């Protein structure tokens, strides 16, 4: 038994590939005749010819159609076949003599299959009269009038099923719509009062497998007048011209598969009529008619129902297209705005997340994240950064030649997403460049789905004569399922909008990359010239300043006896001015040397850098009696010389701007998420908060040089050093209460940067 079960599993996996159009059996209520053109020679017939018109199939094969029909009918048929449009020919009334002067009237339906074989299907005509045109016209007009009173899809569907129910008299008529994942749902139903309701129930995809759906697209109307009738075979079984089974894709008489007939039996259906509803060459849904007992519907009436259904369905399609058109207009507007924002922004990412409308509105998402140059920019509700990093690694294997990847069941295809399914059960992603993506997220939407029977038990295993076979389920009772880990589905128009945005973004990124490359080149050249100017200027200025100082001091020495007190004071002012000018030149040169370009960051032990700075300040520390303490300092990726400058200037300022008691200074440190936060706290004179930004501007001073010496360059150098390391610096202070200078250094060096939301989210102490 285990071996048989294993084989059955394989057969079940191949169910979607079953060639049901090659079943070589037809329903017994009609006759099929395969003809060879142009002489209409009979190649194959169904084996029920004797029971229907008294001629054994063996006698019919190799005869011509002219041997059965009178010349008048043959002429009509040949004229119709010459038109190549069988819609004008079908159905054609065919009279066939059976006994003596007795005739049987058939509805003849011609079609050609994929092998270019001409097939004639004969169905006994229950009446020789066509449906009166005016009767059908009034029926159609009444239906259209009813449609004019509503714009809701469900109401339109109800009109369809009620009108088809009225025309055909079937016990149950349903409008069955396919969902994106392949399963179907009954959106409208008209039935007898004592029948179980299927309205609102979902049915699994396997109820109508892929081969059956393909046939529904090829043959828009399908009738099974007796689900319990025994099918009949063809004679001969294999077509003699191509030695293959006969392709019955377009046949109305083709027998249903044994599994489908069993399915109808389990639903207690004796007869069925199915009308395909096609939209954009795809199967949108079905009008499914069920009857408890056998029921035959004439070809004319079937075509009338098909026309009625297609006419009303055209109105449904118009409603859907209007809704899609309005939404498409909105999305097109949003995409145009985003492209404009990207083109105008210095950073294309800012154009997507910092304007209105933003990236979320393009596809109606609740969160989005952009991964570019190993950095994240996020907006709305998204998974944590560590989860985003894992998603990126997974996405690399999802793209091959595709422009987009999307799913509304991310936890199902990527189990690691289960822990953040509340924000990311749906994912839509587009690649921008190598290892760069824009990703949209949709949260989980928990819903209860009403199924017509357990969808996980769509088929049962049966056993007969020591063999195991698949059999459809027997129960169609209400079965409720709570669906989790699933978001709202992505619409086609949203997926297309994402693809269009990808193309526009790539163009903007490439253009901005070229512009940045040119700007970088110009800046590099300009910086080189400025550095050269600063270096030359400082050296060229030093010499005349030294001459001024030397000659002024020489005048003082040589003419000391002749100078009065005012002259000596004037000479002292001149020497001090020259000294200040020299100091200013040195500071400008030091400021120009602080540069983020061409600096190779290395691991720097900040305690070593601090001790070197304190060593350089030892004279001032001893002079003022300053007390300096510090926390254990970390090792960071930085430039050691610039770290020395940073500590030396901050501690030097703390000593300089002291009160009338010895300075007390403490250097503190604490970890942030991906950076270190440092503080230099003193007990000095403090700073008015209104000047907390001004003090970092080059040459800005809050005190006169008579009060405190200096050029106003120290804090500007500190700011430039911190910014070169991709950090930030600020002060928290009040007048007379000391000051605390804070600065951050990224733990991973200057490449660290993570933006979350509409702007960079930093975590700073209060007082900034």
HELIX and SHEET records of a PDB file:
HELIX    1   1 UNK A    2  UNK A   13  1                                  12    
HELIX    2   2 UNK A   15  UNK A   17  5                                   3    
HELIX    3   3 UNK A   20  UNK A   22  5                                   3    
HELIX    4   4 UNK A   49  UNK A   53  1                                   5    
HELIX    5   5 UNK A   57  UNK A   60  1                                   4    
HELIX    6   6 UNK A   65  UNK A   67  5                                   3    
HELIX    7   7 UNK A   71  UNK A   82  1                                  12    
HELIX    8   8 UNK A   86  UNK A   89  1                                   4    
HELIX    9   9 UNK A  133  UNK A  147  1                                  15    
HELIX   10  10 UNK A  153  UNK A  168  1                                  16    
HELIX   11  11 UNK A  205  UNK A  208  5                                   4    
HELIX   12  12 UNK A  210  UNK A  218  1                                   9    
HELIX   13  13 UNK A  258  UNK A  266  1                                   9    
HELIX   14  14 UNK A  299  UNK A  344  1                                  46    
HELIX   15  15 UNK A  348  UNK A  353  1                                   6    
HELIX   16  16 UNK A  359  UNK A  363  1                                   5    
HELIX   17  17 UNK A  385  UNK A  395  1                                  11    
HELIX   18  18 UNK A  410  UNK A  413  1                                   4    
HELIX   19  19 UNK A  415  UNK A  420  5                                   6    
HELIX   20  20 UNK A  455  UNK A  457  5                                   3    
HELIX   21  21 UNK A  492  UNK A  558  1                                  67    
HELIX   22  22 UNK A  560  UNK A  562  5                                   3    
HELIX   23  23 UNK A  565  UNK A  593  1                                  29    
HELIX   24  24 UNK A  606  UNK A  616  1                                  11    
HELIX   25  25 UNK A  618  UNK A  624  1                                   7    
HELIX   26  26 UNK A  640  UNK A  656  1                                  17    
HELIX   27  27 UNK A  689  UNK A  691  5                                   3    
HELIX   28  28 UNK A  694  UNK A  696  5                                   3    
HELIX   29  29 UNK A  714  UNK A  724  1                                  11    
SHEET    1   A 7 UNK A  25  UNK A  26  0                                        
SHEET    2   A 7 UNK A 232  UNK A 235 -1                                        
SHEET    3   A 7 UNK A  41  UNK A  46 -1                                        
SHEET    4   A 7 UNK A  30  UNK A  36 -1                                        
SHEET    5   A 7 UNK A 118  UNK A 124 -1                                        
SHEET    6   A 7 UNK A 102  UNK A 112 -1                                        
SHEET    7   A 7 UNK A  92  UNK A  99 -1                                        
SHEET    1   B 6 UNK A 202  UNK A 203  0                                        
SHEET    2   B 6 UNK A 184  UNK A 191 -1                                        
SHEET    3   B 6 UNK A 172  UNK A 178 -1                                        
SHEET    4   B 6 UNK A 282  UNK A 291 -1                                        
SHEET    5   B 6 UNK A 271  UNK A 279 -1                                        
SHEET    6   B 6 UNK A 221  UNK A 224 -1                                        
SHEET    1   C 6 UNK A 405  UNK A 407  0                                        
SHEET    2   C 6 UNK A 426  UNK A 433 -1                                        
SHEET    3   C 6 UNK A 436  UNK A 442 -1                                        
SHEET    4   C 6 UNK A 367  UNK A 372 -1                                        
SHEET    5   C 6 UNK A 375  UNK A 380 -1                                        
SHEET    6   C 6 UNK A 755  UNK A 756  1                                        
SHEET    1   D 2 UNK A 447  UNK A 452  0                                        
SHEET    2   D 2 UNK A 478  UNK A 483 -1                                        
SHEET    1   E 2 UNK A 459  UNK A 464  0                                        
SHEET    2   E 2 UNK A 467  UNK A 472 -1                                        
SHEET    1   F 2 UNK A 602  UNK A 605  0                                        
SHEET    2   F 2 UNK A 635  UNK A 638 -1                                        
SHEET    1   G 5 UNK A 627  UNK A 630  0                                        
SHEET    2   G 5 UNK A 664  UNK A 671  1                                        
SHEET    3   G 5 UNK A 675  UNK A 681 -1                                        
SHEET    4   G 5 UNK A 739  UNK A 746 -1                                        
SHEET    5   G 5 UNK A 729  UNK A 733 -1                                        
END                                                                             
